[in-house]
Each structure stands twice: as C-alpha cells, then as structure tokens.
Amino acid sequence: METASTEQIKEINEYGKEVIELLKLETSPVAVALVQKGAEIPEGVQRIKDGMKHCQMMDRVRKTKEEFYAVLEDQTCKGGAAAMGLGHMPPKLASGEFYYDKLKHFKTLEASKKTLERVPMLEAESRLATLYAPLESASFVPDVVVIICSPKQMMLLTQAALYKEGGRIEAEFAGKQSLCSDAVAEPYLTGKMGITVGCTGSRTYTDIQESELTVGIPAKMLKDLVEGLRAIVGKAPAH
C-alpha cells in the first residue's frame, strides 16, 4: 500500500459515499489494504482484539463501520491468511485433502488438489498485516475494495466497470477461498474485478445472506467505476 495524502484519503471516502448512495447499499464497501513485510501499520489504526476469520472481519466491518488491522495470529482461517500472503497454506488444504476427505467436495484427491493449485495467492509471508475499514471513512488508501451486495447491484457494478472502455467481465471462481482469494488476492494480483459466489466457510461463519454475492475491486478502478455508476444509475428509473 502507498503512503497517502489527506487529499487522496478524502477522495477515497467520497467514492465510498457515492457507491453507497448510487447502489443503495445497506452495508459499507470494505477497504482492504495488504501491508508488506518491513512496512509500518498506518498511525491510528488499532489491532483487532478478537481472533476471527478474514471473511468474518469483512462482514463485521461492513456493518459496524469499524477500522482495524490484523496480523497472521489474528486470522483464525490460515487458508485465507495464506491467500493474502500472511503465512503458508496449511498442508491439508494445499494437498486437497481437506476438501476431498473432510468436506467431500471432490470425487478424487487429484481433482481437489488441481482446484487448490489454481487458487490465486500472494507470496507466502510477503505481508505483515491486513487493514480493514468502511470505504467511506477509511483513514488509508486501500489496495482492494470488497462489496457484498445483491445480484442487481452486482449487475450495475459490472455495467459501470465496462462504461468507459467496454468489453466483458471475466469471473473465475470455484466456491473455495472466496472472500480471501477471489475477492482480495485475485484483484490485487491481476488489477481486475474478482466476482465470487462465496464458499462453504464464508457462508457458514458469517451473516452474508444467500441472496448476496461478493466482488473485489482494485482501488485504482474506483474513479472510473464511480463515473460509470453516475451515468448508468442516473439514467435508471428510481427504485
């Protein structure tokens, strides 16, 4: 993450307010920053007091409007932490054994391992911490913005993302490692939106609704995305 000026942070906050207003979101977009090893935690951001999973942290922040950071030991889902570069993937996850033997999600161990090998991940132990805050009040510039929303709101975000240059949105997911890998690691690594349907963990341990989807948006896309929302939602009938 970059060192931000007051003007940059104010602009990010304004984008957050606009996204909420234009999409009529009931909860906040979540600003997520990945702090590199050797860097410092931004002054004023407090460490989370309770250990929990990354998906739980995001679900909490979007509702409570809290701002905090978490290090590896605070992340109780080590698979999610590994996807974001905080640690190493646990052996039973990396081998495919967890999803094959325990969850019975695959016919063979090979199929499970093949899927896990394609999970987008940052380099192991390359990150010191993850920062979380509501986009409209974050005190830092995020790397990725995560929005949990309805399919219709996702449609509007898709249309807005294509407003300037056109094309198509490529969505890649497997119902595994969703809010950590699909919604944070993938957008961070590729610079593209990461749309995901959720995973067993995120839909078991959070209050994310069955009717909600998740998207991770690289922060550098925010300006064009908001411009697209202004144009598209402005033309839409009031609802």
C-alpha positions in Angstrom: 0.0 0.0 0.0 1.1 3.5 -0.7 1.6 6.4 1.7 -1.5 8.6 1.2 -2.1 12.3 1.4 -5.1 13.8 3.1 -6.5 14.7 -0.3 -6.2 11.1 -1.5 -7.9 9.7 1.5 -10.7 12.3 1.2 -11.2 11.3 -2.4 -11.4 7.6 -1.5 -14.0 8.4 1.2 -16.1 10.4 -1.2 -16.1 7.5 -3.7 -17.3 5.3 -0.8 -20.2 7.6 -0.1 -21.2 7.7 -3.7 -21.0 4.0 -4.2 -23.4 3.5 -1.2 -25.8 6.2 -2.5 -25.8 5.1 -6.1 -26.2 1.4 -5.5 -28.4 1.9 -2.4 -26.2 -0.4 -0.4 -27.4 -1.4 3.0 -23.8 -2.0 4.2 -20.5 -0.4 3.5 -18.0 -1.3 0.9 -14.9 -2.6 2.7 -11.5 -1.0 2.1 -8.8 -3.7 2.4 -5.0 -3.0 2.3 -2.2 -5.5 2.4 0.8 -4.2 4.3 4.1 -5.5 3.1 6.7 -7.1 5.4 9.0 -4.3 6.5 6.4 -1.6 6.2 4.6 0.1 9.1 1.0 0.0 10.1 -0.6 3.4 9.5 -0.7 5.5 12.6 -4.0 5.5 14.4 -5.2 2.1 13.1 -5.8 -0.3 16.0 -5.2 -4.0 16.1 -8.3 -6.2 16.2 -8.9 -7.5 19.7 -10.6 -10.8 18.8 -9.2 -13.5 16.5 -11.5 -14.4 13.6 -11.6 -15.4 10.0 -10.9 -12.9 7.2 -14.5 -13.3 5.9 -15.9 -12.6 9.4 -13.7 -9.4 9.6 -15.1 -8.1 6.4 -18.7 -8.9 7.3 -18.2 -7.2 10.6 -16.6 -4.1 9.2 -19.3 -3.6 6.5 -21.9 -3.5 9.3 -20.2 -2.0 12.3 -18.1 0.6 10.4 -15.0 -0.3 12.5 -11.4 0.2 11.3 -8.7 -2.2 12.4 -5.7 -4.3 11.3 -5.0 -8.0 11.7 -1.7 -10.0 11.7 -1.3 -13.7 11.0 -2.1 -14.8 14.5 -5.4 -12.9 14.5 -6.5 -14.8 11.4 -8.2 -18.0 12.6 -8.6 -19.3 9.0 -5.0 -19.9 7.9 -6.0 -20.8 4.4 -7.5 -17.3 4.0 -4.4 -15.8 5.6 -2.2 -17.7 3.2 -4.1 -16.4 0.2 -3.3 -12.9 1.2 0.4 -13.5 1.8 0.4 -13.5 5.6 1.5 -17.1 6.0 1.7 -20.6 4.4 -1.2 -22.7 3.2 -1.9 -25.5 5.7 -0.7 -28.8 4.3 -4.1 -30.5 4.3 -5.5 -27.6 2.3 -2.6 -27.4 -0.1 -2.8 -31.1 -0.8 -6.5 -31.1 -1.4 -7.1 -33.5 1.5 -9.4 -31.1 3.4 -11.9 -30.6 0.6 -11.7 -34.2 -0.6 -11.7 -36.2 2.6 -13.4 -33.9 5.1 -15.9 -31.9 3.1 -16.4 -34.5 0.3 -16.4 -31.8 -2.4 -14.5 -33.8 -4.9 -14.7 -37.3 -6.4 -10.9 -37.7 -6.2 -8.0 -36.2 -4.2 -6.4 -35.3 -7.6 -9.5 -33.2 -8.5 -9.3 -31.4 -5.2 -5.6 -30.7 -5.5 -6.0 -29.5 -9.1 -8.5 -26.9 -7.9 -6.5 -25.7 -4.9 -3.4 -25.3 -7.1 -5.2 -22.7 -9.1 -6.3 -20.6 -6.1 -4.8 -17.1 -6.6 -2.4 -16.4 -3.8 0.2 -13.8 -2.8 3.7 -14.9 -2.0 3.9 -16.7 1.4 4.9 -14.4 4.3 5.2 -11.4 2.0 2.6 -9.4 4.0 2.7 -8.2 7.6 -0.9 -7.4 8.1 -4.3 -6.7 6.5 -6.1 -3.4 7.1 -9.9 -3.2 7.1 -12.3 -0.1 7.1 -15.5 1.1 5.6 -14.6 2.8 2.3 -16.5 6.0 3.2 -14.4 6.6 6.4 -11.1 4.7 5.8 -8.0 6.5 7.1 -5.9 4.8 4.5 -5.9 4.2 0.7 -6.9 0.5 0.1 -5.5 -1.9 -2.4 -8.8 -3.6 -2.9 -12.4 -2.6 -2.2 -14.8 -5.5 -1.4 -18.5 -5.1 -1.9 -21.1 -7.6 -0.7 -24.4 -6.9 -2.5 -27.4 -8.2 -4.4 -27.3 -9.7 -7.9 -28.9 -6.5 -9.2 -26.3 -4.3 -7.6 -23.6 -6.6 -9.0 -25.1 -6.1 -12.4 -24.9 -2.3 -12.0 -21.2 -2.6 -10.9 -20.5 -4.8 -13.9 -22.1 -2.3 -16.3 -20.3 0.6 -14.6 -16.9 -1.2 -14.9 -17.4 -1.5 -18.6 -18.8 2.0 -19.1 -15.5 3.6 -20.2 -13.8 1.0 -22.4 -16.4 -1.8 -22.9 -15.5 -5.4 -23.1 -16.6 -8.2 -20.8 -16.0 -9.1 -17.2 -14.2 -12.4 -16.7 -15.3 -14.1 -13.5 -13.2 -17.1 -12.2 -14.1 -18.9 -9.0 -14.6 -22.4 -7.6 -16.7 -21.9 -4.5 -13.4 -22.1 -2.5 -11.3 -19.4 -0.8 -13.8 -16.8 -1.9 -13.6 -13.7 0.2 -9.8 -14.1 0.7 -8.5 -15.3 -2.7 -11.3 -14.4 -5.2 -12.2 -11.0 -3.7 -8.8 -9.8 -2.4 -5.8 -11.8 -3.8 -7.1 -12.0 -7.4 -8.0 -8.3 -7.8 -4.7 -7.4 -6.1 -2.6 -9.6 -8.4 -4.5 -9.0 -11.7 -5.8 -5.5 -11.4 -9.2 -6.8 -12.4 -12.6 -7.2 -10.7 -12.9 -10.5 -8.9 -16.6 -11.7 -8.7 -17.3 -14.6 -6.4 -20.3 -16.6 -5.3 -18.9 -17.3 -1.8 -17.6 -20.6 -0.3 -18.6 -23.0 2.4 -16.6 -21.2 5.1 -17.8 -17.6 4.3 -21.4 -18.8 4.1 -21.1 -20.8 7.3 -19.2 -18.4 9.6 -20.7 -15.0 8.5 -24.1 -13.4 8.2 -23.7 -13.0 4.4 -27.1 -13.8 3.0 -27.9 -16.4 0.5 -29.1 -13.6 -1.8 -25.8 -11.8 -1.7 -22.7 -12.0 -3.9 -19.2 -10.6 -3.4 -16.9 -8.6 -5.7 -13.3 -7.4 -5.1 -12.4 -4.2 -7.0 -8.8 -2.9 -7.3 -8.7 0.6 -5.8 -7.3 2.0 -9.0 -10.6 1.2 -10.7 -12.7 3.3 -8.3 -12.7 6.6 -10.2 -13.9 5.1 -13.5 -16.3 2.8 -11.7 -18.0 5.7 -9.9 -18.1 7.7 -13.2 -19.9 4.7 -14.8 -22.3 4.4 -11.9 -23.2 8.1 -12.1 -24.0 7.7 -15.7 -25.9 4.4 -15.6 -27.8 4.7 -12.4 -28.6 8.3 -13.3 -30.5 7.0 -16.3 -32.2 4.2 -14.5 -35.8 4.6 -13.1 -36.0 5.5 -9.4 -36.4 2.4 -7.2 
